[in-house]
Amino acid sequence: MSVLVVIPARHASTRYPGKPLVALRGADGQARTLIRRSWEAAMAVTGADRVVVATDDDRIRIEAEGFGAEVVMTSTACRNGTERCAEAHAALGDRYDIVVNLQGDAPLTPHWFVEDLVTALRADAEAEIATPVLRCDGHALKGLLADRRAGRVGGTTAVFGAGRRALYFSKEVIPYTGTTYAEDAATPIFHHVGVYAYRPAALAAYPGWDIGPLETLEGLEQLRFLEQGRPVLCVEVAARGRQFWELNNPEDVPRIEAMLAAMGMA
């Protein structure tokens, strides 16, 4: 099965305008833009046949082409990354068996997250979309709860049932637990990692579906699949000692830079 990795990136972010062009310093003190770090993460994926940046902004195009990325220009009408992936795949001839959405705000995404996702989707013929989830330890859970208490949108959490079919995704910390966990203790909370692998038919249909109330309330694109009754497979991935965080707010920049330094990533 052929695999296309698309990195959707837009400049006009409501919460953080210009986010793809934000510079992040690594362990060597050198700054690379968020979109470059996301592209480097995608290029490390084994088994990807093609990696493209999908954007509607010439500033992002110029930056991406400057470090050697292939760019597909998409329309300003795309309302989220999934719609942008659908448009990019169509522009490339709808000829890939699996399309991966590696969002441009997740530069710490380990390559094996994507590889595990593709493997799981290939093995589950009924799933139309697959997405990774990472079990939180006490330290990670404390960070999610601190963000919510401060009124910040931190990571997204996921709950799933039989067959690891997704039940819900939320920017709140779900399910509720009143237990206090040690820093390195496993918790029942799963951090949703913003990566998706789609079957082409489901991806092509997605832009034509109405935006439902849950997607509207949460601002989470994957909820459109659930509101349409489509099966979403949650794939538990292992951190293997790696730290992971998405860049959602300006306050996340020093946090991610600290993670890059701690992991010795340039």
Backbone torsions as a table, in degrees:
resi	resn	phi	psi	omega
1	MET	NA	127.7	-179.9
2	SER	-78.2	145.2	-174.7
3	VAL	-126.2	125.7	173.9
4	LEU	-108.6	128.9	173.9
5	VAL	-105.1	122.7	178.7
6	VAL	-112.8	133.0	175.3
7	ILE	-110.0	97.0	179.6
8	PRO	-75.8	135.4	-178.1
9	ALA	-145.9	130.0	175.9
10	ARG	-130.0	150.1	-177.6
11	HIS	-84.7	-32.2	-171.5
12	ALA	-87.8	53.5	177.3
13	SER	-71.1	136.0	-179.4
14	THR	-66.1	-46.3	-176.2
15	ARG	-78.9	-30.3	-172.9
16	TYR	-150.1	78.3	-179.2
17	PRO	-58.0	138.4	178.7
18	GLY	77.0	12.3	-173.9
19	LYS	-53.4	-42.3	-177.6
20	PRO	-60.6	-21.6	-177.3
21	LEU	-98.7	4.3	177.2
22	VAL	-66.4	135.4	180.0
23	ALA	-87.4	136.4	178.4
24	LEU	-123.8	127.0	-179.3
25	ARG	-88.3	135.4	179.1
26	GLY	-95.3	-168.6	-176.8
27	ALA	-63.7	-25.8	-179.3
28	ASP	-88.6	2.2	179.0
29	GLY	84.1	-4.9	179.7
30	GLN	-83.8	140.8	-178.8
31	ALA	-96.8	132.9	171.8
32	ARG	-128.7	144.8	-179.4
33	THR	-67.2	157.9	178.5
34	LEU	-57.8	-43.3	-178.1
35	ILE	-65.6	-34.1	177.3
36	ARG	-68.3	-43.1	-179.7
37	ARG	-65.1	-36.7	177.2
38	SER	-66.6	-40.0	177.3
39	TRP	-64.5	-41.5	178.0
40	GLU	-62.5	-38.1	176.5
41	ALA	-63.1	-41.4	179.6
42	ALA	-66.7	-38.0	-177.9
43	MET	-68.8	-18.2	179.2
44	ALA	-82.5	-7.0	-177.4
45	VAL	-74.1	125.4	176.2
46	THR	-78.8	135.3	176.7
47	GLY	94.0	-2.5	176.7
48	ALA	-80.3	128.9	-178.7
49	ASP	-83.9	-24.7	-177.2
50	ARG	-159.8	142.2	177.2
51	VAL	-126.3	127.3	178.9
52	VAL	-133.6	150.1	169.5
53	VAL	-95.9	129.5	178.7
54	ALA	-112.4	120.3	-176.6
55	THR	-148.4	163.6	174.4
56	ASP	-114.6	11.8	-171.4
57	ASP	-122.2	127.3	-177.5
58	ASP	-66.8	-29.1	178.1
59	ARG	-63.7	-40.7	177.6
60	ILE	-70.6	-40.2	178.1
61	ARG	-58.3	-47.4	-178.0
62	ILE	-62.3	-44.1	178.2
63	GLU	-62.1	-46.8	-176.9
64	ALA	-65.8	-45.5	178.7
65	GLU	-65.0	-28.9	179.5
66	GLY	-64.1	-31.1	177.4
67	PHE	-102.7	11.2	169.5
68	GLY	100.9	8.9	-179.4
69	ALA	-79.6	150.1	170.0
70	GLU	-84.3	133.6	-175.7
71	VAL	-118.8	136.0	171.2
72	VAL	-113.8	120.6	179.1
73	MET	-82.1	132.5	-179.7
74	THR	-121.9	170.0	-174.9
75	SER	-80.4	162.2	176.3
76	THR	-75.6	-7.2	-178.3
77	ALA	-77.4	-13.8	-180.0
78	CYS	-63.7	126.3	-174.4
79	ARG	-92.6	-13.0	177.3
80	ASN	-162.4	-179.7	-176.5
81	GLY	-65.2	-34.6	180.0
82	THR	-65.6	-43.9	177.2
83	GLU	-63.2	-36.2	178.8
84	ARG	-68.1	-37.7	176.1
85	CYS	-63.8	-41.1	179.1
86	ALA	-61.5	-43.2	-179.4
87	GLU	-68.3	-39.2	179.2
88	ALA	-65.5	-42.7	179.8
89	HIS	-63.4	-40.0	177.5
90	ALA	-63.4	-40.5	-179.7
91	ALA	-64.9	-26.2	179.8
92	LEU	-92.1	7.2	173.9
93	GLY	97.3	11.6	177.4
94	ASP	50.4	46.0	-171.0
95	ARG	-117.1	13.0	178.9
96	TYR	-105.5	148.0	-177.0
97	ASP	-81.0	-31.0	176.8
98	ILE	-136.4	133.9	176.9
99	VAL	-115.2	124.9	179.3
100	VAL	-103.4	132.0	174.5
101	ASN	-102.5	102.7	175.7
102	LEU	-102.6	96.8	-169.8
103	GLN	-61.7	144.6	-173.2
104	GLY	-73.8	7.2	178.2
105	ASP	-113.6	19.7	-176.6
106	ALA	-127.2	66.4	-174.3
107	PRO	-72.0	-12.7	-179.2
108	LEU	-94.8	6.5	-178.3
109	THR	-62.7	116.3	178.7
110	PRO	-69.3	148.4	-177.1
111	HIS	-61.0	-32.1	-176.6
112	TRP	-71.7	-19.9	173.0
113	PHE	-59.1	-47.8	-178.3
114	VAL	-68.9	-42.6	-179.3
115	GLU	-62.7	-42.7	177.7
116	ASP	-64.5	-36.3	-179.5
117	LEU	-64.7	-47.4	179.9
118	VAL	-63.3	-42.1	178.8
119	THR	-60.6	-43.5	-178.6
120	ALA	-67.0	-40.1	-179.9
121	LEU	-67.6	-37.6	177.6
122	ARG	-62.5	-33.8	-175.3
123	ALA	-84.7	-13.1	-176.7
124	ASP	-117.3	95.8	-173.2
125	ALA	-67.2	-22.3	-176.7
126	GLU	-85.1	-24.8	-177.9
127	ALA	-72.2	137.5	178.6
128	GLU	-100.8	-19.4	178.8
129	ILE	-149.6	143.2	176.3
130	ALA	-128.6	147.6	-178.2
131	THR	-148.1	144.0	-176.0
132	PRO	-84.4	148.6	173.4
133	VAL	-130.3	145.5	-175.5
134	LEU	-125.7	121.0	-179.6
135	ARG	-65.6	128.8	-179.5
136	CYS	-77.5	140.2	164.6
137	ASP	-90.4	178.8	-176.6
138	GLY	-59.8	-36.0	-179.9
139	HIS	-64.7	-47.4	-179.4
140	ALA	-64.2	-41.0	179.4
141	LEU	-63.4	-40.9	178.6
142	LYS	-60.2	-38.6	178.0
143	GLY	-65.4	-41.6	177.7
144	LEU	-62.4	-44.6	-179.4
145	LEU	-66.6	-37.4	179.1
146	ALA	-64.5	-40.4	177.6
147	ASP	-60.9	-44.9	-178.2
148	ARG	-66.2	-40.3	178.3
149	ARG	-62.7	-31.4	-180.0
150	ALA	-85.7	-0.6	179.3
151	GLY	80.2	14.0	178.1
152	ARG	-94.4	148.1	171.9
153	VAL	-85.6	108.0	178.5
154	GLY	-95.6	-132.5	179.3
155	GLY	-76.4	160.8	175.4
156	THR	-94.5	144.6	176.7
157	THR	-112.7	159.9	-176.2
158	ALA	-133.3	145.3	169.8
159	VAL	-125.3	143.5	-176.7
160	PHE	-143.8	160.3	-176.7
161	GLY	-118.8	-143.5	-176.8
162	ALA	-57.9	141.4	-179.5
163	GLY	67.3	13.9	-177.6
164	ARG	57.6	31.0	174.4
165	ARG	-78.5	131.9	-177.5
166	ALA	-63.3	136.5	173.5
167	LEU	-100.8	-39.1	-179.5
168	TYR	-168.1	154.1	172.5
169	PHE	-125.9	143.3	-178.5
170	SER	-151.0	151.5	171.9
171	LYS	-81.6	-9.1	168.1
172	GLU	-82.5	165.7	179.0
173	VAL	-89.4	108.2	-178.8
174	ILE	-129.5	152.0	-5.9
175	PRO	-72.9	164.3	178.3
176	TYR	-66.7	138.6	169.8
177	THR	-141.9	131.0	179.0
178	GLY	-92.9	4.0	-177.7
179	THR	-80.4	143.3	171.8
180	THR	-96.7	126.5	-174.0
181	TYR	-109.1	145.7	173.0
182	ALA	-63.0	156.7	-175.7
183	GLU	-52.5	-40.9	-175.6
184	ASP	-103.4	12.1	-178.4
185	ALA	-84.6	143.7	176.0
186	ALA	-70.4	142.1	179.3
187	THR	-121.0	167.6	178.0
188	PRO	-85.9	11.6	-178.1
189	ILE	-98.6	132.3	178.2
190	PHE	-112.4	122.2	175.2
191	HIS	-78.1	124.6	176.9
192	HIS	-81.1	126.9	178.9
193	VAL	-93.0	127.6	-172.1
194	GLY	-75.8	60.3	175.5
195	VAL	-129.0	143.7	-179.2
196	TYR	-137.4	144.8	170.2
197	ALA	-121.1	125.8	-175.0
198	TYR	-116.2	149.4	163.5
199	ARG	-81.2	142.5	-171.9
200	PRO	-57.4	-38.2	-177.2
201	ALA	-65.3	-42.6	179.2
202	ALA	-66.8	-40.1	179.3
203	LEU	-64.1	-41.9	-179.6
204	ALA	-66.2	-33.2	-179.1
205	ALA	-75.7	-27.9	-170.8
206	TYR	-53.0	-48.7	-177.3
207	PRO	-61.4	-22.1	-179.3
208	GLY	-85.7	-9.3	178.7
209	TRP	-80.3	145.8	176.4
210	ASP	-66.7	146.3	172.9
211	ILE	-77.0	121.8	-176.4
212	GLY	-87.4	174.6	-177.8
213	PRO	-64.7	-34.8	-178.4
214	LEU	-69.7	-43.8	176.3
215	GLU	-60.9	-39.0	179.7
216	THR	-63.9	-45.2	-177.5
217	LEU	-68.4	-46.4	-174.0
218	GLU	-86.9	-24.1	-174.7
219	GLY	69.0	31.7	-178.5
220	LEU	-115.6	116.6	-172.9
221	GLU	-64.0	-30.9	-177.1
222	GLN	-67.8	-19.1	179.3
223	LEU	-67.0	-20.2	177.5
224	ARG	-63.8	-35.8	176.2
225	PHE	-64.1	-46.1	-179.2
226	LEU	-64.9	-39.8	-179.9
227	GLU	-68.4	-20.1	175.7
228	GLN	-93.0	2.9	179.8
229	GLY	73.4	22.2	-178.4
230	ARG	-89.1	139.7	-177.5
231	PRO	-74.1	123.5	178.5
232	VAL	-112.9	122.4	-178.1
233	LEU	-92.2	124.0	174.1
234	CYS	-93.4	123.3	-176.7
235	VAL	-109.9	113.0	179.4
236	GLU	-73.8	127.2	-179.9
237	VAL	-114.7	162.3	-178.1
238	ALA	-108.1	137.1	-178.5
239	ALA	-71.4	-30.7	-177.9
240	ARG	53.4	37.4	178.4
241	GLY	85.0	-4.4	179.6
242	ARG	-85.0	142.4	172.2
243	GLN	-88.1	151.4	-177.6
244	PHE	-140.7	136.3	173.9
245	TRP	-160.2	147.0	176.0
246	GLU	-96.9	154.0	177.5
247	LEU	-93.5	100.4	-178.8
248	ASN	-106.0	-31.5	-174.4
249	ASN	-135.9	158.5	176.1
250	PRO	-54.1	-31.8	-179.3
251	GLU	-65.3	-17.1	-179.1
252	ASP	-78.7	-16.7	-176.5
253	VAL	-59.0	-54.4	179.1
254	PRO	-63.4	-30.9	178.3
255	ARG	-64.3	-45.3	-179.7
256	ILE	-70.1	-39.1	177.4
257	GLU	-61.7	-38.6	177.1
258	ALA	-64.4	-38.4	177.3
259	MET	-66.1	-41.5	177.5
260	LEU	-60.2	-43.4	-180.0
261	ALA	-65.6	-42.8	-178.6
262	ALA	-64.0	-33.4	-179.2
263	MET	-89.6	-2.0	179.9
264	GLY	70.0	26.7	-178.7
265	MET	-89.5	127.4	-177.7
266	ALA	-65.2	NA	NA
